[in-house]
Amino acid sequence: MPMSTGFDHVATLTTDMDRTVRFYEEAFDGKVRGEVLRSENHPWMKIVDIGGGAALNIFEVPAEEIIGERRRQGRRGAVDHFAFSVDSRATLDTMRERLAAAGAQEVGDVQQLGPTLSVFFRDPDGMELEVCCRAD
């Protein structure tokens, strides 16, 4: 049995905190659960609860501090993308609509990848992300 109980949070970077937090509030019903104000040694950060015990730690940084090419797999930096899990195909279909309404870019069609149904999209900062559920 694995020692870990799963992911606690994923840290992500943005150049526009308000836009990014609003996107996750609208698309995922995310809730801001904490904030760390900018200091000399730490960028402004908001902690957004996305459900299931997981959070996004969103850091606002200048554009020149975000490395990688967000449009090319394998060149996006150390983390290529991450996926949100939902409970069913019906919820996945609902998420497609919510993503588009919240301003996601390039919301894809539902596709089956092995035992998983997935929808890929780009957040307001252009980061490739995914929402998925079990296919069965």
GIUR-V879793 format. One record per residue. N is the residue number from 0. PHI is phi in whole degrees, 0 to 359 (* if undefined). Layout:
BEGIN
[[N	PHI] [N	PHI]]
END
This chain:
BEGIN
[[0	*] [1	299] [2	286] [3	281] [4	261] [5	124] [6	278] [7	269] [8	203] [9	239] [10	268] [11	222] [12	249] [13	217] [14	260] [15	217] [16	303] [17	300] [18	298] [19	292] [20	297] [21	302] [22	302] [23	290] [24	293] [25	286] [26	281] [27	243] [28	57] [29	298] [30	232] [31	290] [32	248] [33	189] [34	210] [35	239] [36	289] [37	300] [38	222] [39	300] [40	248] [41	208] [42	287] [43	300] [44	224] [45	239] [46	256] [47	248] [48	289] [49	249] [50	99] [51	65] [52	82] [53	250] [54	219] [55	254] [56	261] [57	260] [58	251] [59	267] [60	222] [61	296] [62	306] [63	291] [64	270] [65	264] [66	264] [67	99] [68	250] [69	294] [70	260] [71	236] [72	302] [73	87] [74	237] [75	270] [76	102] [77	294] [78	249] [79	287] [80	195] [81	225] [82	236] [83	266] [84	259] [85	235] [86	275] [87	198] [88	298] [89	299] [90	292] [91	299] [92	297] [93	298] [94	298] [95	303] [96	294] [97	295] [98	300] [99	298] [100	296] [101	276] [102	102] [103	297] [104	260] [105	50] [106	289] [107	275] [108	277] [109	292] [110	226] [111	263] [112	237] [113	63] [114	275] [115	237] [116	263] [117	225] [118	232] [119	262] [120	203] [121	242] [122	284] [123	300] [124	268] [125	88] [126	284] [127	289] [128	222] [129	214] [130	238] [131	215] [132	211] [133	294] [134	281] [135	274]]
END
